[in-house]
C-alpha cells in the first residue's frame, strides 16, 4: 500500500536534498505553475473575444451656445442639434451608414403606393423622468410642429400629412399624394406631452423646459451650467436605459463644453480640456496641437456654401445682369485652394456633387472675368468717374455682404471682395456673431447678400430651401427665390416614387435656379471630426448633418471585457 508523505516529511525534504536537487525541484515547480497559468491565459484568449463594456466618459467641444434643447425648434442651430441628437429619439434614426432604421419604433409598414405609413412603437419605452412614452406623445409632437403658432422650422415637411393614433403603440400617417422623403421626417425627436401640453404657443420658444430637456434618447441631462449672461457653457449627460434593454449606450458620461467661436474651442482642445472636437473650418487644422492623441475623421456632408442674394433689399442685385456678372467673376478654385487647402469641391447647383439628384450636364458659370465685365458694360454699368466702381443711372454697383465670424467664411468674403472688385463691384463686408446673425439677420431676412451654408439630406428634398412659400422664417429660402416653374417641379418631385422621373424633375429645377442666378454657389467641404483614440466603435463616413456624427453612439465604447465566443 502506497502512503502519501505527511506534512512533517514534506517539511524535512529540503534537508535531505543536495543543492542541485533543491534547485531542480524549485525550477520544476516554477515551470509547472507558469505553464498552468499560461495555459489558463491562452485558453481564455482562444475561447473568448474582446467586447465592449459599460463605463468610461469623454468630453466634446462645441461651437455656439444652445438655446432650444427641443427638437421642434432646434433645427436652425448646430449646437442645439448636437445636444438634441443625444437627448431625444425619433420613430427612426440614421445609422452609421446613413440608412434610416427604426428607433423608438419597432417596425413600420408602407401602404397605398407610398401614401400611408404605419409605425409600431416598442412596448417598454420610457421618458428620462420614468413616465411611459406612447403614441399620444408622437401625435402631440407632430401637432406642435404642424401648428404655425409654434413656429417650428420643420413645419414645411409636415404640411398635408395626417397623423392618427390607432392604439397606444401604433401611429398611422396618411398623405393625399406620395411623399418620397417622408421617412426622413420620422427621424425628428419626439417631445413629451406631459411636459409640454400646458405651454402656450406664445411661451413655447421661451419656456424654461427648452433648457431642462426630458427626452427618450440615449443620454439624459445630468447637469447644466451657464455664465453670468445666461449662456450655456457646460452640459453633462449620463447614459439612459436598462443594461439589458439593448438601448443603453456603453459610454457612461459625456461632458459637453460650449465656446463662442472655433478658435476658443481649439484652444480648449490644445490644453486637453476636451477629447473630441468637430471643426467647421478645415483651415483651422493648422492651429491644432497634440492631435496625435486623436483620430482625425473626414466626414462627407450633403451641404454647400453660397452667397444668397436678397433682391428685395438691393435694387442693384435685382438686376439679373449684375447677378450673372458676379457669378462669372467668382473663381471658386482659388477659394478652395486658399481657404480650404484644396480639401473641398466646387458647387455649381442647388444639389451638389455626391448628393443623389445632382445632374452632371448642367449649363453652369465658369470663371470668366472678362465676360463679366463685358455684360456689365453692355447693360449700362460703367465707371464714368474712374473710381473703380461702376454705376448706372447714378446708382453705384455696391452691395453689402454679411457672414459669420467663422474664420473660413471671413477669408472667403475677403477673396470675393477682391475678385468682384475686378469687375467694378464694391463689396462692403459685415462680420456678425453666429448667434446674432440667426436672430437679427437670417430670421428677419435683413441682408442684401449673405454668405452661409445649407445642409441637405442624402436623398435631398430642396422644397424648404427653394419653394416660394419658404421665403419667410422659419422657411430656409435664404435667396427669397420665387419661380412658379420651380415651385411646380419641387411640389411634383416630392410625390414621384419613380426615381428616373424624379431625377428629370431635379435636373430641370437645378437648371432654372442656375439660369436665374439668385445665388453664387461656391463649394462644399468635409466635416473634420477629432475623436479620442480611447473611443472605439465609431463607423460613420457620410452624415446627413454635423449632429449626425453621433449616429449609433450607443455602439461607441471605451471599456472592454472578454466574453465567450
Secondary structure, 3 states (H helix, E strand, C coil): CCCCCCHHHHHHHHHHCCHHHHHHHHHHHHHHHHHHHHHHHHHHHHHEEEEEECCCEEEEEEECCCCCCCCCCHHHCHHHHHHHHHHCCCCEEECCCCCEEECCEEEEEEEHHHCEEEEEECCCCECCCCCECCHHHHHHHHHHHHCHHHCCCCHHHHCCEEEEEEECCEEEEEECCCCCCHHHHCCCCCCCHHHHCCCCHHHHCCCHHHHCCCCCCCEEEEEEEECCCCCEEEEEEEECCCCCCCCCCCCCEEEEEEECCHHHHHHHHHCCCCCEEEECCHHHHHHCCCHHHEEEEEEEECEEEEEEECHHHCCCCCCHHHHHHHHHCCCHHHHHHHHHCCCEEECCCCCCCCCECCCCCCCCCCCCHHHHHHHHHHCCCECCCCCCCCEECCEECEEEEEEECCHHHHHHHHHHHHHHHCCCCEEEEEEECHHHHHHHHHCCCCCCEEEEEEECCCECCCHHHHCHHHCCCCCCCCCCCCCHHHHHHHHHHCCCCCHHHHHHHHHHHHHHHHHHCCEEEEEEECEEEEEECCCECCCCCEECCHHHHHCCHHHCECEEEEEEC
